[in-house]
Amino acid sequence: MNIIPQMSLFGEDEFKDLGDLERLQMVLSALPDGELIRKLYRIRGKGRNDWPCEAMWNSFIASFLFEHPTTEALLRELRRNSQLRKLCGFETKCVRQKDGSYRVYTAPSASAYSNFLENLRGCRKELSEMFRCMVEYMYEHLEHFGEYLMVDGKAIQSYAKGISRKKKEDGRGEHDGDWCRKTYTTTGRNGEKAAKSVKWFGFRLHLIADATWEMPVAFEVTKASGSEKTETKKLLETMKKENPEQLKECRYFLGDKGYDSTKIIKCLEGEGICPIIDICNQWKDGEETHQYRDSSLVYDYRGSVWYVDEKGKKQKMSYKGYDKRTESLRYGFPPQIKDHRIFRIKCEEDRRIFTPVARDSKKWKRLYKKRSGIERINGRLDRDYKFERHTIRGIGKMKMFLTVTFLVYMGLAKAKIERGRKEHLCRMYA
């Protein structure tokens, strides 16, 4: 945004020691919010114009950077911080009362701010366009951006404890969220497996992000019970329709076993993308291994392959690479065994088990480790942007807050990139 007061609080070469106000100025300058401001004025129409839309929007961005948990916390900060008011664009107002006295207003009232947030909810298209522009900027200015994409679903609780009994929506009840229970299987140090169950009421964030730079690429917000597989497939189809060039940039798509789906894998491979997705054991026959067609090879559900000789002795096979021409995985004997035969397993045997990068290869394990980046993004949402403790109700408001969060997230990164710094782009303080 260009319509903000220009304050030089620090020198340009003191980037590492920027204060909150300088950081806010950088983010405001980085956001392409011209159309959003025009839409806010159109929504306001001929209504009261006590506080400029630019100032209200700027202060809303400040609430994320200054980690204000509520609107009241932001308004208290505005009332006592004259520098912040000036940077946002607020001017002190002196209003004559009915009794002839004058009252000084330095910041908007809580009701005025609530009206602004309601108007902002009506700008979904403009906020989505801003998000798209910021993602495009990352593709253009960050090397290898989008080459490794990762996906995850994040539970976000509603501020409400359950569905409101009031049928009429008044902004104070929850009418959109629902309950969901998710069970995780963890492995302890001694190898013992334990099941951990998590239950929450509210929503679920479905996020696709770049694994190299840990930046969002696409997202959706659903009720807590929203299917991770279904929503991810929808996101991929939307990217294919609206941003096909982004999918062309992608080489690997990383996900945990919650995204183990033949439909997702076929969708990815149809776009020339290699899935690096953990696998669930869906074998119902109780067998540990299956025979590969009419051959001496057997495999398990994790993609490990063995050769079985005439005596029934199993020999673990070594992965020798992917044959793109025949769409098959090549396996051979370990070097210590003087047998140079090469065996091929067609990926079409089972698309979930046999992917272009073999599951039991070192390359697969190395690529899958990159998926940890999305856990760090989720951690930043909870820690830096206060989604662990918030006061948001309703799916529309939740999506609006998450969109602005990602805009601030990428706005900070863009400001750093424009100043020639690409280290620690995701950190709020760096």
Secondary structure, 3 states (H helix, E strand, C coil): CCCCCCCCCCCCCCHHHCCHHHHHHHHHHHCCCHHHHHHHHHHHCCCCCCCCHHHHHHHHHHHHHCCCCCHHHHHHHHHHCHHHHHHHCCCCEEEECCCCCEEEECCCCHHHHHHHHHHHHCCHHHHHHHHHHHHHHHHHHCCCCCCEEEEEEEEEECCCCCCCCCCCCCCCCCCCCEEEEEEEEEECCCCCEEEEEEEEEEEEEEEEEECCCCEEEEEEEEECCCCHHHHHHHHHHHHHHHCHHHHHHCCEEEECHHHCCHHHHHHHHHCCCEEEECCCCCCCCCCCCEECCCCCEEECCCCCEEEECCCCCEEECEEEEEECCCCEEEEECCCCCCCCCEEEEEHHHCCCCCCCCCCCCHHHHHHHHCCHHHHHHHHHHHHCCCCCCCCCCCHHHHHHHHHHHHHHHHHHHHHHHHCCCCCCCCCCCC
